[in-house]
Amino acid sequence: METPQQPTGQGQLGGDPRLQPAPDYGTPGPHVQDAAANGTSPSDNPARTGPLIAIAAGAFLAVLVGGIGSARAARLLLADFFSSHGKTGLHSTAGSARDAAQSNRQRPQKEAEALLEQAVANSDGAVDQISERVDSWRGKLKWNSQIATLSTAALNSSNFRVRESGIEVELAAYGLAKTSSSVDLLERDAESPDHAHKIWALWALGAIANRGIETERVVQILTSYLHDPDEDSRRWAVEGLALVGTNSTILPLLRTMRDDPSPLVRERAACSLAESGMLTHEQRLSAIPELLNYTDDPSLDAQTRAWAFQALGDITGQRLPSDTAAWRSWYGKTVASN
C-alpha cells in the first residue's frame, strides 16, 4: 500500500523504468501543524517539496504499485530487505526494541525511525514502545525519506498492529493531532485546487479516522470523493477508505470495484477489500457474497471478474480455479454454514 507522494522529478534506478524512486508528496509536516495553530488550511502555505525517496533502493516500489495481491509480494521483498539490513544495521546492535529505546535517549526522530524499523522487522516490543511514545513525538518529527520508507513498509506488513504503528508514526510526522480540528483542516485541504494537497488530505483523513477520530464523518467525506471527476482523487479516496477499516467502508469499496469507470480505481478497491488497508479478516470475509456475484456478472468486464476471483483467494487463502460454482460450493460448506 502506498502513501501519496508529491512529484519532484523523473529518473531511473539501474536503467530499469519500473524501479522509479517514489516521489515524495511529503508536504505535510510542520506547515500542517502551523496551519492548525493559525486556523488556516495547509494549502494556504507554500508546499515544501521533499527529496525523492527510493523504497528499499526502489526495488519494491514496483510491486507496491502492481496488481491485486501486491501487498503480499511487498511483504516478501521487505522481509528479505530487513533480514539482510539487520546484519549490519540497527537490528544487530539494538538487541530488542526496549534496549534500543533505552540504550541512549535518542532524539524523537531517531527513536521513531529506530522503533518503526524494528516493528517492521517484527522485533519484540517495538509496537508497544511506539504506542507508548508516539504522542510525545508529535510536533517533533520531520517527514523524511526514512519515515516514508518505513511507514510504507509497515502498512504492507502482515502484522495488523505493525500497520497501526505505521499509521501512528505517519500522523505524528505530519504533525496532525488526533482531534476533530484536524479533520476540519483535512476536509478543507481535500477541497484544495492543489492536487498534491488534495490527494494527501484524502489519505490523511483515512489515517486519522482509523485512530477513532470522527470516523463516520470521514467515511462520508471520502465516499463523496468516489464520484469526483478526477480519477486520481477517486483512487486516493479509495485508499483513504481502506485505511479507515470500519464495516461502513465495505459497501462503498464494493460498489467502486464494480462501477468505477477507471480500471485503476476498480483494482485499488479490489485490493482494499482483499488485502490492502486496515480491514480485519472477519470484515473481509463479509465481502465474499458480493465478490461471488461479481465473478459471474455478465455486465462486468473480464478483468474485474478476474480481480474478484483473486480477491476471494487472498481473503480466504484458498487456491480454487476461477470457477464461480467451485467457489460457491466451498463458501457454502466452510463459511456460510458456520
The 8 nearest C-alpha neighbors of each residue, nearest first, counted from 0:
[[1, 155, 63, 275, 154, 70, 151, 2],
 [2, 0, 151, 3, 63, 64, 154, 238],
 [1, 3, 4, 151, 0, 202, 147, 199],
 [4, 2, 199, 24, 1, 198, 5, 202],
 [24, 3, 5, 23, 22, 25, 2, 6],
 [24, 4, 6, 23, 22, 195, 7, 25],
 [7, 5, 22, 8, 23, 4, 24, 195],
 [6, 8, 22, 5, 51, 48, 23, 9],
 [9, 7, 6, 10, 22, 51, 5, 20],
 [10, 8, 11, 7, 19, 6, 20, 22],
 [9, 11, 19, 8, 12, 20, 16, 14],
 [12, 10, 19, 14, 16, 15, 18, 13],
 [11, 13, 14, 18, 15, 19, 10, 57],
 [12, 14, 15, 11, 18, 16, 19, 57],
 [13, 15, 12, 11, 16, 18, 17, 10],
 [14, 16, 17, 13, 18, 12, 11, 19],
 [15, 17, 18, 11, 14, 19, 12, 10],
 [18, 16, 15, 19, 61, 11, 60, 12],
 [19, 17, 57, 16, 15, 12, 58, 61],
 [18, 20, 11, 17, 12, 57, 21, 16],
 [19, 21, 53, 57, 52, 22, 51, 18],
 [20, 22, 52, 53, 23, 19, 51, 54],
 [23, 21, 51, 6, 4, 5, 7, 20],
 [22, 24, 4, 5, 25, 51, 49, 21],
 [5, 4, 25, 23, 26, 3, 6, 22],
 [26, 24, 23, 27, 49, 4, 5, 142],
 [25, 27, 47, 46, 24, 48, 28, 49],
 [28, 26, 173, 25, 31, 30, 29, 41],
 [27, 29, 173, 174, 31, 30, 172, 142],
 [28, 30, 32, 31, 33, 174, 27, 173],
 [29, 31, 33, 32, 28, 34, 41, 27],
 [32, 30, 34, 41, 29, 33, 28, 27],
 [31, 33, 35, 29, 174, 30, 34, 36],
 [34, 32, 30, 36, 31, 35, 29, 37],
 [35, 33, 39, 37, 31, 36, 32, 41],
 [34, 36, 32, 38, 33, 37, 31, 39],
 [35, 37, 33, 34, 38, 32, 39, 31],
 [38, 36, 34, 35, 39, 33, 32, 40],
 [37, 39, 35, 36, 34, 40, 184, 33],
 [40, 38, 34, 37, 35, 41, 43, 184],
 [39, 41, 42, 43, 34, 184, 188, 187],
 [42, 40, 43, 31, 44, 34, 30, 39],
 [41, 43, 40, 44, 188, 191, 196, 193],
 [44, 42, 41, 40, 39, 45, 34, 46],
 [43, 45, 42, 41, 46, 30, 40, 34],
 [46, 44, 47, 43, 42, 41, 30, 26],
 [47, 45, 26, 48, 44, 42, 27, 41],
 [48, 46, 26, 45, 49, 25, 27, 30],
 [47, 49, 26, 46, 25, 50, 7, 24],
 [48, 50, 23, 25, 47, 51, 26, 24],
 [51, 49, 52, 23, 48, 144, 7, 22],
 [50, 52, 22, 23, 20, 21, 49, 7],
 [51, 53, 21, 144, 20, 22, 50, 54],
 [52, 54, 20, 57, 56, 21, 55, 51],
 [53, 55, 57, 56, 148, 52, 60, 59],
 [56, 54, 57, 58, 53, 59, 80, 148],
 [57, 55, 53, 54, 58, 20, 59, 12],
 [58, 56, 53, 54, 18, 55, 20, 60],
 [59, 57, 56, 55, 60, 18, 61, 54],
 [58, 60, 61, 62, 57, 73, 63, 55],
 [61, 59, 63, 62, 57, 58, 54, 64],
 [62, 60, 59, 63, 64, 17, 18, 65],
 [61, 63, 65, 59, 64, 69, 60, 73],
 [64, 62, 60, 61, 65, 69, 0, 73],
 [63, 65, 62, 61, 60, 66, 69, 1],
 [66, 64, 62, 63, 69, 61, 67, 68],
 [67, 65, 69, 68, 64, 266, 62, 270],
 [66, 68, 270, 69, 266, 65, 269, 306],
 [67, 69, 70, 71, 66, 270, 274, 72],
 [70, 68, 72, 71, 67, 62, 63, 65],
 [71, 69, 73, 155, 68, 72, 74, 275],
 [70, 72, 74, 69, 73, 68, 75, 155],
 [73, 71, 69, 75, 74, 70, 62, 76],
 [72, 74, 70, 76, 71, 75, 62, 77],
 [73, 75, 77, 71, 72, 76, 156, 155],
 [76, 74, 78, 72, 77, 73, 71, 79],
 [75, 77, 73, 79, 78, 74, 80, 72],
 [76, 78, 80, 74, 79, 75, 73, 81],
 [77, 79, 75, 76, 81, 80, 82, 74],
 [80, 78, 82, 76, 77, 81, 83, 75],
 [81, 79, 77, 78, 82, 83, 84, 76],
 [80, 82, 84, 78, 83, 79, 85, 77],
 [83, 81, 79, 85, 80, 84, 78, 86],
 [82, 84, 85, 81, 80, 86, 79, 87],
 [85, 83, 81, 86, 82, 88, 80, 87],
 [84, 86, 90, 88, 82, 83, 87, 91],
 [87, 85, 84, 83, 91, 88, 90, 82],
 [86, 88, 85, 84, 91, 89, 90, 83],
 [89, 87, 85, 84, 90, 86, 91, 92],
 [88, 90, 92, 91, 93, 85, 87, 113],
 [89, 91, 85, 93, 92, 88, 94, 117],
 [90, 92, 85, 89, 86, 93, 88, 94],
 [93, 91, 90, 89, 94, 88, 87, 99],
 [94, 92, 99, 90, 95, 89, 91, 98],
 [93, 95, 92, 91, 90, 98, 99, 96],
 [96, 94, 98, 97, 93, 99, 123, 122],
 [95, 97, 125, 99, 124, 98, 100, 114],
 [96, 98, 100, 99, 95, 101, 124, 125],
 [99, 97, 101, 95, 100, 96, 102, 93],
 [100, 98, 93, 96, 102, 97, 101, 95],
 [99, 101, 97, 98, 102, 96, 110, 104],
 [100, 102, 98, 103, 99, 104, 97, 105],
 [103, 101, 99, 98, 100, 104, 93, 97],
 [104, 102, 101, 105, 100, 99, 98, 106],
 [103, 105, 101, 106, 102, 100, 110, 107],
 [106, 104, 110, 103, 109, 107, 100, 108],
 [105, 107, 108, 109, 110, 104, 111, 139],
 [108, 106, 110, 109, 136, 111, 105, 139],
 [109, 107, 140, 111, 110, 106, 112, 141],
 [110, 108, 112, 111, 107, 106, 113, 105],
 [109, 111, 107, 113, 105, 108, 112, 106],
 [112, 110, 108, 114, 109, 113, 107, 115],
 [111, 113, 109, 115, 110, 114, 116, 108],
 [114, 112, 110, 116, 111, 115, 109, 117],
 [113, 115, 117, 111, 116, 125, 112, 118],
 [114, 116, 118, 112, 117, 113, 111, 119],
 [117, 115, 113, 119, 114, 118, 112, 149],
 [116, 118, 120, 114, 122, 115, 119, 125],
 [117, 119, 121, 115, 125, 120, 116, 122],
 [120, 118, 116, 121, 117, 153, 115, 161],
 [119, 121, 117, 118, 122, 81, 116, 78],
 [122, 120, 118, 119, 117, 123, 125, 161],
 [121, 123, 117, 120, 118, 125, 124, 95],
 [124, 122, 125, 121, 96, 95, 118, 126],
 [123, 125, 127, 96, 126, 128, 122, 97],
 [126, 124, 96, 118, 128, 127, 114, 123],
 [125, 127, 129, 128, 124, 118, 130, 164],
 [128, 126, 130, 124, 129, 125, 131, 132],
 [127, 129, 125, 131, 126, 130, 132, 124],
 [130, 128, 126, 132, 131, 127, 133, 125],
 [129, 131, 127, 128, 132, 133, 126, 164],
 [132, 130, 128, 129, 133, 127, 134, 135],
 [131, 133, 129, 135, 130, 134, 128, 136],
 [132, 134, 136, 135, 129, 130, 131, 168],
 [135, 133, 136, 137, 132, 171, 131, 130],
 [134, 136, 133, 132, 137, 139, 138, 107],
 [137, 135, 133, 139, 134, 107, 140, 138],
 [138, 136, 171, 139, 134, 174, 135, 140],
 [137, 139, 174, 140, 136, 171, 29, 32],
 [140, 138, 136, 137, 107, 141, 108, 172],
 [141, 139, 172, 108, 138, 136, 137, 142],
 [140, 142, 172, 143, 28, 139, 108, 29],
 [143, 141, 172, 28, 146, 25, 140, 173],
 [144, 142, 146, 145, 141, 147, 49, 25],
 [143, 145, 147, 52, 146, 148, 50, 142],
 [146, 144, 148, 147, 143, 149, 112, 142],
 [147, 145, 149, 143, 148, 144, 150, 142],
 [148, 146, 144, 150, 145, 149, 143, 151],
 [149, 147, 145, 151, 54, 146, 150, 144],
 [148, 150, 152, 146, 151, 147, 153, 145],
 [149, 151, 165, 153, 152, 147, 148, 146],
 [152, 150, 154, 148, 149, 153, 1, 147],
 [151, 153, 149, 155, 150, 154, 148, 156],
 [154, 152, 150, 162, 165, 156, 155, 151],
 [153, 155, 162, 151, 152, 156, 165, 150],
 [156, 154, 152, 153, 70, 0, 74, 151],
 [157, 155, 153, 158, 154, 74, 162, 152],
 [156, 158, 159, 155, 74, 71, 161, 162],
 [159, 157, 156, 161, 160, 162, 121, 153],
 [160, 158, 162, 161, 157, 163, 156, 277],
 [161, 159, 163, 162, 158, 164, 126, 165],
 [162, 160, 164, 163, 158, 159, 153, 118],
 [161, 163, 154, 153, 165, 159, 160, 164],
 [162, 164, 160, 166, 161, 165, 167, 159],
 [165, 163, 161, 167, 162, 166, 168, 160],
 [166, 164, 150, 153, 162, 168, 163, 167],
 [165, 167, 169, 163, 164, 168, 206, 170],
 [168, 166, 164, 170, 169, 165, 163, 171],
 [169, 167, 171, 165, 170, 166, 172, 164],
 [170, 168, 172, 166, 171, 167, 173, 165],
 [169, 171, 173, 167, 175, 172, 168, 166],
 [170, 172, 137, 168, 174, 173, 169, 175],
 [173, 171, 140, 169, 142, 174, 170, 141],
 [172, 174, 28, 170, 27, 171, 175, 169],
 [175, 173, 171, 138, 32, 28, 172, 137],
 [176, 174, 173, 170, 171, 181, 177, 32],
 [175, 177, 178, 181, 174, 137, 170, 171],
 [176, 178, 175, 212, 207, 181, 179, 210],
 [179, 177, 180, 181, 176, 212, 182, 213],
 [178, 180, 182, 181, 183, 213, 212, 177],
 [181, 179, 183, 182, 178, 184, 35, 176],
 [180, 182, 184, 183, 179, 178, 185, 176],
 [181, 183, 185, 179, 180, 184, 186, 204],
 [184, 182, 180, 186, 181, 185, 187, 179],
 [183, 185, 181, 187, 182, 186, 40, 180],
 [184, 186, 188, 182, 200, 187, 183, 189],
 [185, 187, 189, 183, 188, 184, 182, 190],
 [188, 186, 185, 184, 190, 189, 183, 40],
 [187, 189, 185, 191, 190, 186, 197, 200],
 [188, 190, 197, 186, 200, 187, 191, 185],
 [191, 189, 188, 187, 197, 192, 186, 193],
 [190, 192, 188, 193, 189, 197, 42, 196],
 [193, 191, 194, 190, 197, 196, 42, 189],
 [194, 192, 191, 196, 195, 197, 42, 190],
 [193, 195, 197, 196, 192, 198, 191, 232],
 [196, 194, 197, 198, 193, 5, 199, 24],
 [197, 195, 199, 193, 194, 198, 200, 188],
 [198, 196, 189, 194, 200, 195, 199, 191],
 [197, 199, 201, 200, 195, 196, 235, 232],
 [198, 200, 202, 196, 201, 197, 3, 203],
 [199, 201, 203, 189, 197, 185, 198, 202],
 [202, 200, 198, 204, 199, 203, 236, 239],
 [201, 203, 239, 199, 200, 205, 204, 235],
 [202, 204, 206, 200, 205, 201, 199, 207],
 [205, 203, 201, 207, 206, 202, 200, 208],
 [204, 206, 239, 243, 242, 208, 203, 202],
 [205, 207, 203, 209, 204, 208, 242, 166],
 [206, 208, 209, 210, 204, 205, 212, 203],
 [209, 207, 214, 212, 205, 211, 210, 206],
 [208, 210, 243, 206, 207, 211, 205, 242],
 [209, 211, 208, 207, 212, 206, 177, 167],
 [212, 210, 208, 209, 214, 213, 207, 177],
 [211, 213, 208, 214, 210, 207, 178, 177],
 [214, 212, 216, 215, 208, 217, 211, 179],
 [215, 213, 208, 217, 212, 216, 211, 218],
 [216, 214, 218, 217, 213, 219, 247, 208],
 [215, 217, 219, 213, 218, 214, 220, 208],
 [216, 218, 220, 214, 215, 219, 221, 213],
 [217, 219, 215, 221, 216, 220, 222, 214],
 [220, 218, 222, 216, 217, 221, 223, 215],
 [221, 219, 217, 223, 218, 222, 216, 224],
 [220, 222, 218, 224, 236, 223, 219, 217],
 [221, 223, 219, 225, 224, 220, 218, 251],
 [222, 224, 220, 221, 225, 226, 219, 227],
 [225, 223, 227, 226, 221, 222, 233, 236],
 [224, 226, 233, 222, 223, 227, 236, 221],
 [227, 225, 224, 223, 228, 233, 222, 229],
 [226, 228, 224, 229, 225, 233, 232, 230],
 [229, 227, 230, 226, 233, 232, 225, 224],
 [228, 230, 227, 232, 231, 233, 226, 234],
 [231, 229, 233, 232, 234, 228, 261, 264],
 [230, 232, 234, 233, 229, 235, 198, 264],
 [231, 233, 235, 229, 234, 230, 198, 236],
 [234, 232, 225, 236, 230, 231, 235, 224],
 [233, 235, 231, 264, 237, 232, 236, 230],
 [236, 234, 238, 237, 232, 233, 198, 239],
 [235, 237, 239, 233, 221, 238, 234, 201],
 [238, 236, 240, 234, 235, 239, 268, 241],
 [239, 237, 235, 241, 236, 240, 202, 234],
 [238, 240, 205, 202, 236, 242, 241, 237],
 [241, 239, 237, 243, 242, 238, 205, 248],
 [240, 242, 276, 238, 271, 239, 243, 244],
 [241, 243, 276, 205, 277, 239, 240, 244],
 [244, 242, 209, 205, 240, 208, 241, 245],
 [243, 245, 278, 277, 242, 241, 209, 248],
 [246, 244, 247, 248, 243, 278, 249, 282],
 [247, 245, 248, 249, 282, 244, 250, 278],
 [246, 248, 245, 249, 250, 218, 251, 215],
 [249, 247, 246, 251, 245, 250, 240, 252],
 [250, 248, 252, 251, 247, 246, 253, 286],
 [249, 251, 253, 252, 248, 254, 247, 246],
 [252, 250, 254, 253, 248, 249, 255, 222],
 [251, 253, 255, 249, 268, 250, 254, 256],
 [254, 252, 250, 256, 255, 251, 249, 257],
 [255, 253, 251, 257, 256, 252, 258, 250],
 [256, 254, 252, 259, 258, 257, 253, 265],
 [255, 257, 265, 253, 268, 254, 269, 258],
 [258, 256, 254, 255, 259, 253, 265, 299],
 [257, 259, 255, 254, 256, 260, 265, 253],
 [260, 258, 255, 261, 265, 257, 256, 264],
 [261, 259, 258, 262, 265, 264, 230, 255],
 [260, 262, 264, 263, 259, 265, 230, 266],
 [263, 261, 265, 264, 266, 260, 259, 303],
 [264, 262, 266, 261, 265, 267, 234, 230],
 [263, 265, 234, 267, 261, 266, 262, 268],
 [266, 264, 256, 262, 268, 263, 267, 259],
 [265, 267, 269, 263, 264, 268, 262, 270],
 [268, 266, 270, 264, 269, 265, 271, 263],
 [269, 267, 271, 265, 256, 252, 266, 270],
 [268, 270, 266, 272, 267, 271, 256, 273],
 [271, 269, 267, 273, 67, 272, 268, 275],
 [272, 270, 275, 268, 241, 269, 273, 276],
 [273, 271, 269, 270, 283, 274, 268, 275],
 [274, 272, 310, 270, 314, 271, 313, 269],
 [273, 275, 270, 271, 272, 313, 276, 68],
 [274, 276, 271, 270, 0, 70, 273, 277],
 [277, 275, 241, 242, 271, 278, 274, 244],
 [276, 278, 244, 242, 241, 279, 243, 275],
 [277, 279, 244, 282, 276, 283, 280, 245],
 [280, 278, 282, 281, 283, 277, 244, 159],
 [279, 281, 283, 282, 284, 278, 314, 315],
 [280, 282, 284, 279, 283, 285, 278, 286],
 [283, 281, 279, 285, 284, 280, 278, 246],
 [282, 284, 280, 285, 286, 281, 272, 279],
 [283, 285, 281, 286, 282, 287, 280, 314],
 [284, 286, 282, 283, 287, 281, 288, 249],
 [287, 285, 284, 283, 289, 288, 290, 249],
 [286, 288, 290, 284, 289, 285, 291, 311],
 [289, 287, 291, 290, 286, 292, 285, 284],
 [288, 290, 292, 291, 287, 286, 293, 253],
 [289, 291, 287, 293, 292, 288, 307, 286],
 [292, 290, 288, 294, 289, 293, 287, 323],
 [291, 293, 289, 290, 294, 295, 296, 288],
 [292, 294, 290, 296, 291, 295, 304, 307],
 [295, 293, 304, 291, 292, 307, 296, 323],
 [296, 294, 293, 292, 297, 323, 304, 291],
 [295, 297, 293, 298, 299, 294, 292, 304],
 [298, 296, 299, 295, 300, 293, 294, 301],
 [297, 299, 296, 300, 295, 293, 257, 301],
 [300, 298, 297, 296, 303, 301, 304, 257],
 [299, 301, 302, 303, 304, 298, 297, 296],
 [300, 302, 304, 303, 305, 299, 306, 297],
 [303, 301, 305, 304, 300, 306, 299, 262],
 [302, 304, 306, 305, 301, 300, 307, 299],
 [303, 305, 294, 307, 301, 306, 302, 293],
 [306, 304, 302, 308, 303, 307, 301, 309],
 [307, 305, 309, 303, 304, 308, 310, 302],
 [306, 308, 304, 310, 305, 309, 290, 294],
 [309, 307, 311, 305, 306, 310, 321, 294],
 [310, 308, 306, 312, 311, 307, 313, 305],
 [311, 309, 273, 313, 307, 312, 308, 306],
 [312, 310, 308, 314, 309, 313, 315, 307],
 [311, 313, 309, 317, 316, 310, 315, 314],
 [314, 312, 310, 316, 311, 315, 273, 309],
 [315, 313, 311, 273, 312, 316, 310, 283],
 [314, 316, 317, 312, 313, 311, 284, 310],
 [315, 317, 312, 313, 314, 318, 311, 319],
 [318, 316, 312, 315, 319, 313, 311, 314],
 [319, 317, 312, 316, 320, 315, 313, 311],
 [318, 320, 317, 321, 326, 325, 312, 322],
 [321, 319, 322, 318, 325, 326, 323, 308],
 [322, 320, 308, 319, 323, 305, 326, 325],
 [321, 323, 320, 325, 324, 326, 319, 294],
 [322, 324, 326, 325, 327, 294, 295, 321],
 [323, 325, 327, 326, 322, 328, 329, 321],
 [326, 324, 328, 322, 323, 327, 329, 319],
 [325, 327, 329, 323, 328, 324, 330, 322],
 [328, 326, 330, 324, 329, 325, 331, 323],
 [327, 329, 325, 331, 326, 330, 324, 332],
 [330, 328, 326, 332, 327, 331, 333, 325],
 [331, 329, 327, 334, 333, 332, 328, 326],
 [330, 332, 335, 328, 329, 333, 336, 327],
 [333, 331, 329, 330, 336, 334, 328, 335],
 [332, 334, 330, 331, 329, 336, 335, 337],
 [335, 333, 330, 337, 336, 331, 332, 329],
 [334, 336, 331, 337, 330, 333, 332, 329],
 [335, 337, 334, 332, 331, 333, 330, 329],
 [336, 334, 335, 333, 332, 331, 330, 329]]
